[in-house]
Amino acid sequence: MTATVNRTILLFDIEQFGRRDDVEQAFLRRLLYDVADQTLTAAGIDETARLRADRGDSVMELIDANIPVSVLLKSLLAETPALLRNKNRVASNSAQMRLRIVLSTGHVAVDELNGWVGSDLNHACRLLDAAPLREALRQREEDSVLCVSDGVYQGVVRHGPLGVRPEQFRRITVDAKEGPTIAWVHGEAGGAAPSTAHEDRAPQEPEPGMQHNTTHVGRDQYGGNTHVQGDVHYRFGGGDGR
């Protein structure tokens, strides 16, 4: 029987992974694991409070909902950029890594085969693949870009918990198959210093009916993936990791 659980959803994806050769891809995968593990450790999240799935060029984490999102968010804003900066400083150009990161929350069904299914997970994956987030990373000098769902912004970010400044997030609209949806990206376009203004930042309600499709993740910590647009299905254990 499939069990549905409420979890924090954290996604990391390596920019331009498919352009690297096999040796570089293997190195970047190890580096990605290091960054993800150290980010979560800095937030006080041990392995018993998380479940990981591997997509080859990215990892997905389901994190116990009892862990405060604000604590994880602060680690993503401070620890992750510092880790990437330090690791890339001593790496060759071909071995440097830049990341798109998405933080969301929702209900995910985990079946008896350790497959993950759920429209909330589907929504997070749409944000990770969204053109505005890809463009935000291309335009900035930093090695990562963080996007949070509208639910995380409204429930956590906008209240300004210690270490999180809501004015440093800008709203974007993602044109997903299910319809336009709102998300929030940390930092300004083009890599400029975060703004202290609040203009045009009033939240908007997402259009109804935008989360009808399903994401299915079959879990294999070491495998590649298949990725089908539309209804999104992730299955691990074969393929070349994009």
C-alpha positions in Angstrom: 0.0 0.0 0.0 1.2 3.5 -0.9 1.9 5.8 2.2 1.5 9.5 1.7 3.7 11.6 3.9 4.2 15.4 4.4 7.8 16.3 3.6 10.1 19.2 2.7 11.3 18.7 -0.8 14.8 19.8 -1.8 16.2 19.4 -5.3 19.8 20.1 -6.6 20.6 20.0 -10.3 24.0 20.5 -12.0 24.2 23.0 -14.8 25.4 21.7 -18.2 26.0 18.2 -16.9 25.4 16.6 -20.2 28.2 18.5 -21.9 30.8 16.8 -19.6 32.7 13.6 -20.4 32.3 10.5 -18.3 35.2 11.3 -16.0 34.0 14.8 -15.3 30.4 13.6 -14.7 31.6 11.0 -12.2 33.6 13.7 -10.4 30.7 16.1 -10.4 28.3 13.5 -9.0 30.6 13.0 -6.0 31.0 16.7 -5.6 27.2 17.1 -5.6 26.8 14.5 -2.9 29.4 16.3 -0.8 27.6 19.6 -1.2 24.2 18.2 -0.4 25.4 16.2 2.6 27.3 19.1 4.1 24.4 21.5 3.5 22.0 19.2 5.4 24.5 18.5 8.1 25.0 22.2 8.7 21.2 22.5 9.1 21.3 19.7 11.7 19.6 17.1 9.5 21.0 13.6 9.8 20.4 10.7 7.5 17.5 9.3 9.6 15.5 12.4 8.8 15.9 12.3 5.0 15.4 10.1 2.0 17.4 10.6 -1.2 16.8 9.7 -4.9 19.4 10.1 -7.5 18.7 11.4 -11.1 22.3 11.2 -12.3 22.8 15.0 -12.8 20.7 15.9 -9.7 19.5 14.6 -6.4 16.2 14.8 -4.6 15.8 14.9 -0.9 12.6 14.2 1.1 13.1 15.7 4.5 11.2 15.1 7.7 8.5 17.9 8.1 9.4 18.3 11.7 12.7 19.9 10.7 12.0 23.7 10.5 12.1 24.9 6.9 13.7 28.2 8.1 16.8 26.3 9.4 17.3 24.5 6.1 16.7 27.7 4.2 19.4 29.5 6.1 21.9 26.7 5.4 21.0 26.9 1.6 21.6 30.7 1.6 24.9 30.6 3.6 26.5 27.2 3.6 25.8 26.0 0.1 27.3 29.0 -1.7 30.3 28.9 0.5 30.9 25.2 -0.1 30.6 25.7 -3.9 32.9 28.6 -3.9 35.6 26.8 -1.9 35.4 23.6 -4.0 35.4 25.5 -7.3 38.4 27.6 -6.3 40.7 24.6 -6.5 39.0 22.8 -9.4 39.8 23.1 -13.1 37.3 24.8 -15.4 35.9 21.4 -16.6 35.4 20.2 -13.0 33.6 23.3 -11.6 30.0 22.9 -10.6 27.1 25.3 -10.7 23.7 24.4 -9.2 20.0 25.2 -9.5 18.3 24.5 -6.2 14.6 24.3 -5.4 13.0 24.2 -1.9 9.4 23.3 -1.6 7.0 21.4 0.6 4.1 19.0 0.1 2.7 15.5 0.3 4.5 12.7 -1.4 3.4 9.1 -1.7 6.1 6.5 -1.2 5.2 3.0 -2.4 6.4 -0.4 -1.5 9.1 -0.2 -4.2 10.4 3.1 -2.8 8.9 5.0 -5.7 7.8 8.6 -5.1 4.6 9.9 -6.5 2.8 13.2 -6.0 1.7 16.5 -7.6 3.6 18.5 -5.1 6.8 16.7 -6.1 5.8 17.2 -9.7 5.5 21.0 -9.1 8.9 21.2 -7.5 10.4 19.4 -10.5 8.7 21.9 -12.9 10.4 24.7 -11.0 13.8 23.0 -11.2 13.5 22.7 -15.0 11.9 26.2 -15.5 13.5 28.5 -18.0 13.5 31.5 -15.6 15.5 29.6 -13.1 18.0 28.4 -15.7 18.3 31.9 -17.0 18.8 33.3 -13.5 21.8 31.0 -13.0 23.3 31.8 -16.4 23.1 35.6 -15.7 24.9 35.6 -12.4 28.5 35.1 -11.3 27.6 33.1 -8.2 27.8 29.3 -8.5 24.2 28.6 -7.5 20.7 30.0 -7.6 17.9 29.2 -5.1 14.2 29.1 -5.9 11.5 28.5 -3.3 7.9 27.7 -4.0 5.2 30.2 -3.3 4.1 28.1 -0.4 7.6 28.3 1.2 7.8 32.0 0.5 4.4 32.8 2.0 4.8 30.4 5.0 8.4 31.1 5.9 10.4 33.6 3.9 8.1 36.6 4.0 8.1 36.5 7.8 11.8 37.1 7.8 13.2 34.5 10.2 16.7 35.0 11.5 19.2 34.9 8.7 16.5 35.2 5.9 15.7 38.5 4.2 12.5 38.5 2.2 13.5 41.6 0.3 16.2 39.6 -1.4 13.7 37.3 -3.1 12.1 38.3 -6.4 8.9 36.8 -7.8 8.9 34.8 -11.1 6.2 33.2 -13.1 6.8 29.7 -14.4 4.7 28.6 -17.4 4.3 24.9 -16.6 2.1 22.5 -18.5 -0.5 22.8 -15.8 -0.6 26.6 -16.2 1.3 29.6 -14.8 2.6 29.3 -11.2 4.4 31.7 -8.9 7.8 31.0 -7.4 10.5 33.1 -5.8 14.2 33.4 -6.7 16.9 34.6 -4.3 18.9 37.5 -5.7 18.4 39.9 -8.6 18.6 39.1 -12.3 22.1 39.5 -13.8 23.8 38.7 -10.5 23.3 42.2 -9.0 23.3 42.7 -5.3 20.0 41.8 -3.7 17.5 44.7 -3.7 16.2 46.2 -0.5 13.0 47.4 -2.2 9.6 45.7 -2.1 8.1 47.0 -5.3 6.0 44.6 -7.3 6.4 41.8 -4.8 2.8 41.3 -3.7 2.0 37.6 -3.9 -0.5 36.4 -6.4 -2.7 33.3 -6.1 -1.7 30.5 -8.5 -4.4 29.7 -11.1 -6.6 26.7 -10.0 -6.0 23.3 -11.4 -2.3 23.6 -12.2 -1.1 20.5 -10.3 -3.0 17.6 -12.0 0.0 15.7 -13.4 2.0 13.1 -11.5 5.7 12.7 -10.8 6.9 9.2 -10.2 10.4 8.7 -8.8 11.7 5.1 -8.6 14.6 5.2 -6.2 18.1 4.0 -7.0 21.0 5.8 -5.3 23.5 5.1 -8.0 21.6 4.9 -11.3 20.7 7.1 -14.2 17.2 8.1 -15.3 14.6 8.5 -17.9 12.8 11.8 -18.1 9.4 12.1 -20.0 7.9 15.6 -20.5 4.2 16.1 -19.7 3.3 13.6 -17.0 6.8 13.4 -15.4 8.1 10.0 -14.6 11.5 9.3 -13.0 12.9 5.8 -12.9 16.4 5.0 -11.8 18.8 2.2 -12.4 19.5 2.7 -16.1 20.4 5.3 -18.6 23.2 7.8 -18.8 22.0 10.5 -16.3 20.9 12.9 -19.1 
